[in-house]
Amino acid sequence: MTVAIAAVAAGCAHFVPIVGAPVFSLLLGVAIRAVVRLPDRLQPGVAFSSRTVLQTAIVVSGFGLSLAVVARTGLGTLPVTLGTIAIALIAAPLVGRMLGLASPLRTLIGVGTAICGASAIAAVSSVIEPEEAETALAIATVFFYNVVAVLIFPPIGHALDLSQSAFGLWAGTAINDTSSVVAAGYIYGHEAGDHATIVKLTRATLILPIVAVIAFRRAREIRAGGTHVPWRRIVPWFILWFLVAALINSTGVVPAAWHDGITLTAIFLISVALAGIGAQTQLPRLLRAGPRPLAMGFVLWVAVALSSLAIQRLTGL
């Protein structure tokens, strides 16, 4: 199903290239999920698309990048990455308390905004053990602003006359989920997409120390000998394969003539992944939860987006 949606989205993008196939794919998935309930037999394929296919797309994109560029970009943009993460993590408990949200929910929304959306929320959920409804609500809140970001960031970037690298850094630090970062980046341009992907993957690795800190705090709070953290599930292993792909390309094994095809393949796989994510989005659940989680997500999202641009300007990036 997700492949079919991506194919239709590619056709739509042919007529409206400024929107791009990933956005069409996401919107079609959301629309289908809002109208019909997906049969149970389709659920495994949709889940596979939204996670495994996305990770595959990122690894494929690595074959078009140089490892030196990956290292230079990741390290060079750390001030912006660390600054925006600090803003989100400091603001989350303050804003959450002001809105009267429970501690687990404000922690999940804060970490999801700071690091990598649903992946970070799932990782932290394994440590603090919130109610299932709180985890689902946090993911829905963060994802809502991912969808909005994919739609509005590229036009805002053009209005601000951001360069390809500047927009990639902005998207990589100010959009939460990897799929939305990659989609927004490649909608803006190929260079912006590559830059955003590297920045986002650098940011995603920081989930490890943050989850460790939360785990230690949790263990101290419950006065236990220690909290088991499932590191094998938390570590984003696909980042390693992305680096391997970039290393292979750096050796010259991959002909330069293949790079355009690699980019097109990666974009199509991203479209398939976004179709799966859209098809899993339950907008009614988010609307029933009331405005407070959305309000917290909005405040953090805007704070991170503005601080990313401000830190870029201050550091000359």
C-alpha positions, 0 to 999 in steps of 0.5 A: 500500500505504501509503495502505491501511495508513494508512486501516486505522490511521485506523479503528483510531484511531477505536476507540482514539483515545489511540493515534492513527492515526500509531502504528497505521500505524507498527506495522502497517508494521513488522508487515507487513515482519516477516512478508512480504518486500515485492515489488520493485514496491512499493519505490519507492512505499514509499520515496516515502511515507516521505520525500516524503509526510512532507515534504508533510505538514509543508508542509501543516501550515504552512498552519495556522500563523502565520509569527510563531508559527513565528519566535517558537517557533523562536528562543525554544526555541534554548537547549533545542535547542542544549543537547540537541545539545551533550549528544548530540555530546559524549557520543557519542564517549565512550560509543562508545569505552567500548562499543568501537564503530568511529569512523564508527558512533559518529559516525553514531549521535551525529549521528542522535540529535543532529539528525534521525535518518536524514536526518542520518546520510545527510548525514554518510555522504556526508562520512565515507564509512563502510561501507554496513553501518555506515550501515544499522546507525546508521539502524536503531538510531536508528529503533528508539528513534524507534518507542519514543518515539512509543509512550511519550512521550505517556503520560510527558508526561501523567504529568508533566502537561506542557503542550502547548508543553512536550511539543512542545518535549520531543518536538522536541528529544528524538526523532530523526526528523521523522516520529516527532516529528510523530507523537508531538506530534499524538498528545499534542495539536494544539498540541503537534504544531504546537510540536514540528514547529517545534522539530524543523524549527529543529533540522534546519537545524543539520545544515548547520553540523555537516556542514560541520565534519565535512567540514572535519575529514575533509579535514584528516585525509586531508590532501586539498585539500578534501572535496566536500559535496553541499549540494543533497542535504543542505539540507532544502528542504522547510523553506523550503516550510513557511515559505512555507505559514506566510507564506501563512496569515499573510496571511489567505488561508487561511480559519480554517474550513479549519484543522481540515481541514488538520490532519486532512489532515496527520495522514493524510499523516503516517500514510502516511509512517509506514506507509512507514517501518515497511515499510522497518524490518528488525528482524532486521538490528538484532538480529543486530548485537548489543547494543552499538549499541543500548546506545549509542543508548539512553544518548544517547537517555536523556541527550537526553530528560532534558537537554531536560526539565532545560534547559526547567526551568532556562530557564523554557520 
